[in-house]
């Protein structure tokens, strides 16, 4: 994996360290958990908690604004293929991508975001630090995919996951506009 360049506006103590208790936003409001591991996904950092939940960096209280994302061109083909193998393996194992804060959903959301960023239409590039614009673009891509999936009766899991991803992006967009 290619390292993401350090940003001068991010505190030296970010991200928090393993075994530290972190606070994050969840459906129930504010939650906490003990960090077991912090790892880069295809796009953003995930905080893996000791109880198995996976929390994206942008839901952790105190995360840098705007969050740091990896660029699709920094992802090697072997890393992408390994990610795809894990997703297929999780699907074959019968894991449900609709379960919040679980590894399958976290990996699927990362892959959807990566795929969108990789294949987005050629348009004039917005400011690289325009996180709200990137969210809007991601919402468009997920909406387009959801529209495609609605035409088929047998893609219910992927359709549900895309709908949930769209809702998550909308919540993130609203929370950024409120700040």
DAKA-V577047 format. One record per helix or strand. SS is the DSSP state (H for helix, E for strand). FROM is the first residue (numbers start at 1). LEN is the number of residues. If there is no record, write none. Layout:
# DAKA-V577047
((SS FROM LEN) (SS FROM LEN))
This chain:
# DAKA-V577047
((E 21 6) (E 29 12) (E 45 5) (E 54 3) (H 57 3) (E 60 1) (H 72 3) (H 77 16) (H 103 17) (H 131 20) (H 156 23))
